[in-house]
């Protein structure tokens, strides 16, 4: 039972280099970032539409699952693809002295 499974690339035209994959991800054009910035649907929406995730759009109702604001939900006001961030109603980041930015 000395079988060694060799992990081979499945696609010869796509790189598996970490450096190149990260560069492609962070310098992706806007139409590619649209699909990269997707979010999971709730269980009832998943059953209704038979889809696990969809790209985030302005006006969507979202629930934050990571970070300081975990568990809070609100409406998406802006999707900033260039900075890979989503602005949600009623959620503000604060500076160390307490002022919002």
C-alpha positions as semicolon CSV with decimal commas, in nm:
position;residue;x (nm);y (nm);z (nm)
1;X;0,000;0,000;0,000
2;X;0,273;0,248;-0,089
3;X;0,063;0,439;-0,339
4;X;0,159;0,806;-0,370
5;X;-0,107;1,030;-0,519
6;X;0,048;1,306;-0,722
7;X;-0,151;1,630;-0,727
8;X;-0,145;1,742;-1,085
9;X;-0,278;2,060;-1,232
10;X;-0,617;2,007;-1,389
11;X;-0,591;2,303;-1,625
12;X;-0,263;2,369;-1,806
13;X;-0,345;2,730;-1,901
14;X;-0,424;2,850;-1,546
15;X;-0,144;2,904;-1,297
16;X;-0,139;2,755;-0,948
17;X;0,131;2,997;-0,828
18;X;0,026;3,177;-0,509
19;X;0,201;3,498;-0,618
20;X;0,028;3,510;-0,958
21;X;-0,312;3,414;-0,817
22;X;-0,296;3,691;-0,557
23;X;-0,189;3,946;-0,820
24;X;-0,479;3,842;-1,044
25;X;-0,726;3,863;-0,753
26;X;-0,622;4,207;-0,625
27;X;-0,572;4,367;-0,967
28;X;-0,887;4,219;-1,122
29;X;-1,100;4,448;-1,339
30;X;-1,440;4,568;-1,220
31;X;-1,646;4,314;-1,416
32;X;-1,451;4,029;-1,252
33;X;-1,469;4,182;-0,904
34;X;-1,848;4,186;-0,944
35;X;-1,854;3,807;-0,914
36;X;-1,569;3,796;-0,659
37;X;-1,771;4,019;-0,426
38;X;-2,051;3,767;-0,373
39;X;-2,233;3,675;-0,053
40;X;-2,417;3,366;0,066
41;X;-2,795;3,372;0,067
42;X;-3,007;3,294;0,373
43;X;-3,148;2,941;0,396
44;X;-3,501;3,038;0,291
45;X;-3,374;3,235;-0,014
46;X;-3,139;2,947;-0,100
47;X;-3,431;2,704;-0,113
48;X;-3,655;2,949;-0,299
49;X;-3,406;3,034;-0,579
50;X;-3,188;2,717;-0,575
51;X;-2,872;2,929;-0,564
52;X;-2,612;2,940;-0,285
53;X;-2,463;3,288;-0,343
54;X;-2,513;3,603;-0,550
55;X;-2,306;3,916;-0,617
56;X;-2,378;4,199;-0,371
57;X;-2,578;4,492;-0,509
58;X;-2,693;4,828;-0,378
59;X;-3,017;4,790;-0,184
60;X;-2,955;4,431;-0,069
61;X;-3,034;4,337;0,291
62;X;-2,717;4,191;0,446
63;X;-2,613;4,043;0,779
64;X;-2,250;4,087;0,886
65;X;-2,087;3,761;0,995
66;X;-1,729;3,868;1,078
67;X;-1,553;4,139;1,278
68;X;-1,665;4,395;1,537
69;X;-2,011;4,443;1,380
70;X;-2,085;4,067;1,369
71;X;-2,458;3,990;1,385
72;X;-2,579;4,334;1,277
73;X;-2,782;4,366;0,961
74;X;-2,866;4,655;0,732
75;X;-2,917;4,771;0,377
76;X;-2,622;4,808;0,136
77;X;-2,578;5,174;0,042
78;X;-2,268;5,142;-0,180
79;X;-2,056;4,864;-0,329
80;X;-1,705;5,001;-0,376
81;X;-1,541;4,747;-0,609
82;X;-1,213;4,937;-0,642
83;X;-1,150;4,907;-0,265
84;X;-1,325;4,569;-0,222
85;X;-1,563;4,709;0,039
86;X;-1,935;4,736;0,098
87;X;-2,100;5,025;0,282
88;X;-2,395;4,926;0,501
89;X;-2,656;5,158;0,655
90;X;-2,608;5,246;1,023
91;X;-2,257;5,097;1,040
92;X;-1,962;5,334;1,078
93;X;-1,594;5,277;1,149
94;X;-1,454;5,505;1,417
95;X;-1,109;5,650;1,473
96;X;-0,927;5,597;1,802
97;X;-1,064;5,926;1,937
98;X;-1,423;5,823;1,851
99;X;-1,489;6,034;1,542
100;X;-1,632;5,850;1,241
101;X;-1,448;5,828;0,908
